[in-house]
Amino acid sequence: MNKKKSKQVSFDAMVKFFMRQYDVPTKRDINNLMARLDGLEKLIKAIARPAKSGHVSSKGKALSGKSSVTASDIVLNIIKTCRNGAGFAQIQAQTGFGEKKLRNIIFRLNNINNIKRKSRGIYISS
C-alpha cells in the first residue's frame, strides 16, 4: 500500500485559520478601533464644550465657568410668569423634569420662601 504524504500544516497557518473562523481580533484591528474611538472622543469633546458666557469681571476680562442657571431658577421663572399660579403638571410639562426632581425643587423653593402654595398643586412666587 502506498501511503500518501499529507501536507503538513504549519502552526502559524492553523492559528490564522482559527482567528478567521472565530472572528478573533488582531492587533491591527484593535489599533484601528482605538484610533476610531480617539476620533469620536475628540468629536464629543468639541461638541460638548460649554459656550463661553458673556460675563465680564470688573477688570474687563471674560469669566470662564459654568452657567449660573440652575434647575431651581428655571422652575422659579416659570412660576413667576404665571399670574394665577402654576400647576405642578404645567411646570413639569414646560421643564421636562421628572416628578421626584420637581417635587424636591418645589420643596426647597418653598423652604427658602421664594414661592408660596396658593392651593394644593398650585404655586405662586413670593
N, C-alpha and C positions, 0 to 999 in steps of 0.2 A: 504494500500500500504506500502510495505516495502521500506524504504529509505536505499540505500547503503551508508555506511560511506565511503567517499572518503579519501584517504590517504592525509594527509596534507603535503605540500611541505615546507621544511624549507627555510628560506630566503637565507642561505648560498648555498644550493643546486641550487636555482634559479639563484644566481649570477654566480656560476660556470658554469651553463648551458649557460648563455648568453655570458660569457667570451669565452667559447669554440666555441660557434656558430658564434660569430662575430670576432673571432681572436684578442681579446684584449690581449696585452702582460701583463704578470705578472711581479712581482718584480724580480723573478728568471730569467725570460727571459731577462729583461733589464740588470741585473747584468752580465749575460753571454755575452751579446752584448758588454757591456763596457769592459769586460776582453779581448774579441777578438780585440776590437778597440785599446786598450792599446798595445797588442802584435803587431798589424800592425803598429802602430806609432813607436814603438821601432825598428821594422824591417826597416821601411822607413828611420829613422834617421841613422841606421847603414849603410845602402846602400848609403845614400846621404852625408855622411861625406866627406868633402873635403880631398883629399890626401895631405899629408904634402909635401910642396915644398922642394926642395933641397937647398934653400937659406940659407946661413950661415952668421951670423953677424961677425963683426970684432973681437969679443971676442971668436968666435968659437961656439957659441950657434946657434941652428937652429931657424930661424924666422918662426913663425906661422902666417897665414893670407891667404888672397885670392890671387889667381894667378894674375899676372900683365898683362896677355894677354887680351886686350880689343878687341871689335869688330873693332875699327879703326885700330888696329895693324894687325888684320887678313886681312882686306882689303888692307892695305898698303903692306903687304908681298906678296899678290897675284899680285898686280900691279908691284912690284919690280921684280918678277920672269919673267914677260913678257917683252921681249926686244923691241918689236914693239908697246907696249902699250896693255892694257887690255880693252876689251869692257865691257859695262855695263852688257850685258847678260852673258858673260863669268864669271864675278865677282859674279853675282847673282847665277849662277849655282854652282860655287865652294863653296860659303859660305852658300847658302840656306837662306839668309836673305830676308826679304820682300822688295818690291820696295821702299816704303817710308823710311824705315830704311837705306837702302843702299844709297839712294839719300842724306839723311841727313849726313851720314858718308862722302860721297864724297865731299859734300859742305864744311864740316868742314876741311877735309884734304886739300882742295884747298885754303881755307882761311888762314890756317897756313903754306902754301907754302910747304907742303910735297909732293903734286902731282901737275901736270900741265895737262891741257886739250890739247891734241895733235890735236884733231878734235872733232866734236860732238859725244859724247858717247865713246870716246877713251881716256884713261888716262895713263900717264907715270909718274914715280917717279922723283922728283926733285933732 
